[in-house]
Amino acid sequence: MMSDSLSTVFAALADPTRRAILARLAGGEATVNDLAAPFAMSLPAVSKHLKVLERAGLITRGRDAQYRPCRLHADPLADAARWLDRYRVFWEASFDRLDEHLSDLRKGKTDD
């Protein structure tokens, strides 16, 4: 995956409305009206969010006469998760050091 694609995915995920839309689509396809229902925004505003998600490759939109269902396309999320996973070792080591420090504090030991 190219880093530009990864940047596009993370930019799309940066907005809470778009994350909520993806969460809804994880339960199955939905129309723009279905997706707009829980938000206090216009259909054109929701459509703009959908375009961002579509450009990032996170959703696809079908066409069946007037019915245009949106579907989650999770492959870019897997790519983002793989990228983040490279930092898991760092996070786990940091948590291990924190656990050790807290344990020392409980025992009354400090390095000071």
Secondary structure as GFF3:
##gff-version 3
##sequence-region A 1 112
A	DSSP	alpha_helix	3	13	.	.	.	ID=ss1
A	DSSP	alpha_helix	16	25	.	.	.	ID=ss2
A	DSSP	alpha_helix	32	36	.	.	.	ID=ss3
A	DSSP	alpha_helix	43	55	.	.	.	ID=ss4
A	DSSP	beta_strand	59	61	.	.	.	ID=ss5
A	DSSP	beta_strand	70	72	.	.	.	ID=ss6
A	DSSP	alpha_helix	75	85	.	.	.	ID=ss7
A	DSSP	alpha_helix	88	107	.	.	.	ID=ss8
###
